[in-house]
Amino acid sequence: MKKRSTSKESRTRQPLSFEQLEEFRAFQHSIGTKFVNERLMIQAFTHSSYVNEHRNKKPNVDNERLEFLGDAVLELAVSQFLYRHYPKMSEGELTKLRAAIVCEPSLFQFAKDLSFHDFILLGKGEELTGGRQRPSLLADVFEAFIGALYLDQGFDEVLRFLQLHVFPKIDKGAFSHTMDFKSQLQESVQSKDLGAIDYKIISEKGPAHNRQFVSAVFLEGIKIGQGAGKSKKEAEQEAAQKALLHLEKNKSL
């Protein structure tokens, strides 16, 4: 009998085996979700690098379109939850809290907590360069998963999944202390005497009623984070959040 292959590297060299399909099914059970169309779920975990290296094998569709859909579904689901559960919050406070929940660092953490990284199908090159642990890649997979779940079973099932794995973190206040990322970054940098923080708007585009700003934050002249938003403050907040993740990852804080 052929020895079962469960290594991450094996996923970069061959199409899905029976064992891998079984792993996906066990994974669904572990997170309390069962897809009717398993191909949608597998597509959510399929990175474009895998498709590029296996053009004549299945799965042969990457997760980028699902990511696009999941981004919108996730924002609506979180918006609905916040609107219903925090009636005393102002529009600005709701917007800030939602931004903290649906941003890349948070989505990355949701995906990590659910072990999504163990099931991503990557090309060999992406695997060797650490793609499986890359925050942006994992955040994209989480969004793609939400998009796939929406297509498979609708908005109510997305809400049920988030009620299991995301909304309880909000209720416990996991994001309340991180809403002002600029203050958190400044305090952390000062406590470690790392140097001076400076923010710069590096681009802005779009019509006056729908401007898009991109801000970068620098530590002693070195860029440590970049963010975008509909206002300069929103862009700076996201840049600060990215900087916090970067510095934590590099053990600077």
C-alpha positions in Angstrom: 0.0 0.0 0.0 1.3 3.5 -0.9 2.3 5.5 2.1 -0.1 8.3 2.9 1.4 11.7 2.1 0.4 14.5 4.4 3.4 16.8 4.0 2.8 20.4 2.9 5.4 20.0 0.1 3.3 17.2 -1.4 0.5 19.7 -2.1 2.8 21.6 -4.5 3.7 18.6 -6.7 0.5 16.7 -7.4 -3.3 17.1 -7.8 -5.4 16.4 -4.8 -5.2 12.8 -3.6 -8.0 10.9 -1.9 -6.1 11.4 1.4 -6.1 15.2 0.9 -9.8 15.2 0.1 -10.4 13.3 3.4 -8.3 15.9 5.2 -10.4 18.7 3.8 -13.5 16.9 5.0 -12.1 16.4 8.5 -11.2 20.1 8.5 -14.8 21.1 7.7 -15.9 19.0 10.7 -13.3 20.7 13.0 -14.6 24.2 12.1 -18.3 23.2 12.3 -19.0 23.7 8.6 -19.9 21.3 5.8 -19.9 22.4 2.2 -22.5 21.0 -0.2 -20.2 21.7 -3.1 -16.7 20.8 -1.9 -15.1 22.1 -5.1 -16.0 25.6 -3.9 -14.2 25.1 -0.6 -11.1 23.7 -2.3 -11.1 26.6 -4.8 -11.1 29.0 -1.8 -7.8 27.4 -0.7 -6.2 27.3 -4.1 -3.6 30.0 -4.7 -2.9 31.2 -8.2 0.7 29.8 -8.0 -0.7 26.3 -7.6 -2.9 26.6 -10.7 0.0 28.0 -12.7 2.1 24.9 -11.9 -0.8 22.4 -12.5 -2.7 23.8 -15.5 -3.7 20.4 -16.7 -4.7 19.0 -13.3 -7.5 19.7 -10.8 -8.1 22.0 -9.1 -7.5 24.4 -11.9 -9.3 27.6 -10.7 -7.7 29.9 -8.1 -9.4 31.7 -5.3 -9.1 35.3 -6.5 -12.7 35.8 -7.7 -13.9 34.2 -4.4 -11.7 36.6 -2.5 -13.4 39.5 -4.3 -16.9 38.3 -3.4 -15.9 37.3 0.2 -14.5 40.8 0.9 -18.0 42.3 0.3 -19.9 39.6 2.1 -17.7 39.8 5.1 -17.9 43.5 5.4 -21.7 43.3 5.2 -21.9 40.6 7.8 -19.7 42.4 10.2 -21.6 45.7 9.6 -24.9 44.0 10.3 -23.6 42.4 13.5 -22.1 45.7 14.8 -25.3 47.7 13.9 -27.5 45.2 15.8 -25.3 44.6 18.8 -23.9 48.0 19.5 -26.9 50.4 19.2 -25.2 53.2 21.2 -22.1 53.4 18.9 -21.9 56.3 16.5 -21.3 55.9 12.8 -17.7 56.8 13.2 -17.1 54.4 16.1 -18.8 51.6 14.1 -16.7 52.3 11.1 -13.5 52.3 13.1 -14.4 49.0 14.8 -15.4 47.4 11.6 -12.1 48.5 10.0 -10.2 46.8 12.9 -12.1 43.5 12.4 -12.0 43.2 8.6 -8.4 44.4 8.1 -5.6 42.2 6.9 -3.9 41.6 10.4 -7.3 40.5 11.9 -8.2 38.3 9.0 -4.8 36.7 9.1 -5.3 35.9 12.8 -8.7 34.4 12.1 -7.2 32.2 9.5 -4.3 31.1 11.7 -6.6 30.3 14.6 -8.6 28.0 12.3 -5.4 26.4 10.9 -6.2 27.6 7.3 -2.5 27.6 6.6 -2.3 23.9 6.7 -4.7 23.5 3.8 -3.6 26.1 1.3 -2.7 24.7 -2.1 0.5 26.6 -3.2 3.0 26.4 -6.0 6.4 25.2 -5.1 8.0 28.6 -5.4 5.4 30.3 -3.2 5.8 27.5 -0.7 9.6 27.9 -0.5 9.3 31.7 0.0 7.1 31.3 3.0 3.7 32.0 1.4 1.9 29.6 3.7 2.6 32.0 6.6 2.3 35.3 4.7 -0.4 37.5 6.4 -1.7 38.9 3.1 -2.1 35.5 1.6 -3.9 34.0 4.6 -6.2 37.1 4.8 -7.1 36.5 1.2 -7.8 32.9 1.8 -10.1 33.8 4.7 -12.0 36.2 2.4 -12.2 33.5 -0.3 -13.5 31.0 2.2 -16.3 33.4 3.1 -17.1 34.0 -0.5 -17.2 30.2 -1.2 -19.5 29.6 1.9 -21.8 32.4 0.7 -22.2 30.8 -2.8 -22.6 27.3 -1.3 -25.2 28.0 1.4 -26.1 31.7 1.5 -25.7 34.6 3.8 -27.3 33.0 6.9 -24.6 30.2 6.9 -21.9 32.9 6.7 -23.4 34.5 9.7 -23.5 31.2 11.5 -19.9 30.6 10.8 -18.9 34.0 12.0 -21.0 33.6 15.1 -18.9 30.5 15.9 -15.4 32.0 15.1 -15.4 35.7 14.9 -18.3 37.5 16.6 -17.4 36.1 20.1 -14.0 37.8 19.8 -15.8 41.1 19.2 -18.1 40.6 22.2 -15.1 39.8 24.4 -13.5 43.2 23.5 -10.7 41.7 21.4 -10.7 44.8 19.1 -11.6 47.6 21.5 -8.1 48.3 22.6 -6.7 48.2 19.1 -9.1 50.7 17.5 -6.6 53.6 17.9 -3.6 52.0 16.2 -1.7 55.2 16.0 -1.7 55.7 19.8 -0.8 52.1 20.3 2.1 52.3 17.9 3.4 55.5 19.5 3.2 54.1 23.0 5.0 50.9 22.0 7.7 52.6 20.1 8.3 55.1 22.9 8.4 52.4 25.6 11.2 50.6 23.7 13.0 53.9 22.7 13.0 52.8 19.1 13.0 56.3 17.6 10.7 58.8 15.9 7.5 57.9 14.1 6.4 59.9 11.0 3.4 59.6 8.7 3.3 60.6 5.1 0.5 60.5 2.5 2.1 59.0 -0.5 -0.8 59.1 -2.9 -4.4 60.1 -3.2 -6.8 59.4 -6.1 -10.5 59.4 -7.1 -13.1 62.1 -7.3 -13.7 64.5 -4.4 -16.7 62.5 -3.1 -14.8 59.2 -3.1 -11.2 59.9 -2.5 -8.7 57.1 -1.7 -5.7 57.9 0.4 -2.5 55.8 0.9 -0.4 56.6 3.9 3.0 55.2 5.0 4.5 55.2 8.5 8.2 55.5 9.0 10.4 54.7 11.9 13.6 56.6 11.9 13.2 57.1 8.1 12.4 53.4 7.4 8.9 52.5 6.2 7.3 49.9 8.5 3.7 50.1 7.4 1.4 51.2 4.7 -2.4 51.6 4.6 -5.3 52.9 2.6 -8.6 54.6 3.4 -11.3 57.0 2.4 -9.7 59.7 4.6 -6.1 60.5 5.7 -6.9 59.4 9.3 -8.3 56.1 8.1 -5.2 55.5 5.9 -2.9 56.4 8.8 -4.7 54.0 11.2 -4.3 51.1 8.8 -0.6 52.0 8.2 -0.1 52.0 12.0 -1.8 48.7 12.3 0.4 47.1 9.6 3.4 48.6 11.4 2.4 47.0 14.7 2.1 43.6 13.0 5.5 44.1 11.2 7.3 45.1 14.4 5.7 42.3 16.4 6.7 39.8 13.8 10.3 41.1 13.9 10.4 41.1 17.7 10.9 44.8 17.9 8.0 45.3 20.3 
